[in-house]
Amino acid sequence: MGFFEYLARNYDLVLIELLNHIKIIAIAVPIAIGIGVPIGIIVSRNKKLSSIALYGAGILMTIPSLALFGYMVVLLAPLKAGIGVTPAVIALVIYSFLPVIRNTVVAVNSVDPRMIEAAKGMGMTN
């Protein structure tokens, strides 16, 4: 059975699983942004702290996804949340940290100093 034949026969199942996947992403991405952006803003003020945070997030990205999901299943088993949405959301949040933190640090550090000076002239505080 080919890919398109499978899709034609199981369209309803594929659509349900696609919507479940979108739901998991819709939960994980705002959590990652809510945690990663403040971390990125805080560490962008200090170059050493920034490199430590980016290095740590980079290490998290090197963990194979299947292994991370396996760890989540074992760690969450006592909470009766070992398999399902919870470990998937946690794994996606962990994998989202590096791009969110890195992009926040780059964005904050790339603001034109003249813009910062103009904003301070208009009353902005540190």
C-alpha positions in Angstrom: 0.0 0.0 0.0 1.4 3.4 -1.0 1.4 6.6 0.9 -1.5 8.2 -1.0 -3.5 5.1 -0.9 -3.1 4.9 2.8 -4.2 8.5 3.1 -7.3 7.9 1.0 -8.3 4.8 3.1 -7.5 6.3 6.5 -8.3 10.0 5.9 -10.4 10.3 9.1 -7.8 8.7 11.3 -4.9 10.8 9.8 -7.0 14.0 10.3 -7.7 13.1 13.9 -4.0 12.4 14.6 -3.0 15.6 12.8 -5.4 17.6 15.1 -4.0 15.9 18.2 -0.5 16.8 17.1 -1.5 20.4 16.5 -3.1 20.5 20.0 0.2 19.3 21.6 2.2 21.9 19.7 -0.4 24.6 20.6 0.3 23.7 24.3 4.1 23.4 24.1 5.1 26.4 22.1 3.5 29.1 24.3 5.0 27.4 27.3 8.5 27.4 25.7 8.0 31.1 24.6 6.8 32.1 28.1 9.9 30.5 29.7 12.5 31.1 26.9 11.9 34.7 26.1 12.4 36.0 29.7 15.5 33.8 30.0 16.8 35.2 26.7 16.1 38.8 27.8 17.8 38.3 31.2 20.9 36.5 29.8 21.4 38.9 26.9 22.7 41.6 29.3 25.7 39.5 30.2 27.9 37.8 27.6 29.2 35.1 29.8 25.7 34.2 31.2 24.4 34.3 27.6 27.0 31.8 26.4 26.2 29.5 29.4 22.5 29.6 28.7 22.9 28.9 25.0 25.4 26.1 25.7 23.0 24.5 28.2 20.1 24.8 25.8 22.3 23.4 23.0 23.1 20.3 25.2 19.4 19.7 25.6 19.1 19.7 21.9 21.7 16.9 21.5 19.5 14.4 23.5 17.8 12.2 20.9 14.1 12.8 20.9 13.2 9.1 21.4 15.5 9.0 24.4 14.1 12.2 25.9 10.6 10.8 25.4 11.7 7.6 27.2 13.0 9.6 30.1 9.8 11.5 30.4 7.8 8.3 30.4 9.9 6.9 33.3 10.0 10.2 35.3 6.2 10.8 34.9 5.1 7.2 35.5 4.7 7.8 39.3 2.3 10.7 38.5 0.3 8.4 36.2 1.2 10.6 33.2 4.0 8.4 31.7 2.5 8.0 28.3 0.5 10.5 26.3 0.3 14.3 26.0 2.3 15.3 29.1 5.7 13.8 28.1 5.2 14.9 24.5 4.6 18.5 25.7 7.5 18.5 28.1 9.8 17.1 25.4 8.7 19.7 22.8 9.2 22.5 25.4 12.7 21.3 26.1 13.5 21.1 22.4 12.1 24.6 21.8 14.3 26.3 24.4 17.4 26.7 22.1 15.7 28.5 19.2 13.6 30.7 21.5 16.5 31.7 23.7 19.0 32.1 20.9 16.6 34.3 18.8 15.7 36.4 21.8 19.4 37.0 22.7 20.1 37.9 19.0 17.1 40.2 18.8 17.9 42.1 22.0 21.6 42.4 21.1 20.9 43.6 17.6 18.9 46.6 18.6 20.5 49.7 17.2 22.3 51.7 20.0 20.9 54.9 18.6 17.4 53.5 19.2 18.2 52.7 22.8 19.6 56.2 23.2 16.5 57.7 21.7 14.3 55.6 23.9 16.2 56.7 27.0 15.8 60.3 25.9 12.1 59.7 25.9 12.0 58.2 29.4 12.8 54.5 29.0 14.5 52.9 32.0 16.9 49.9 32.0 
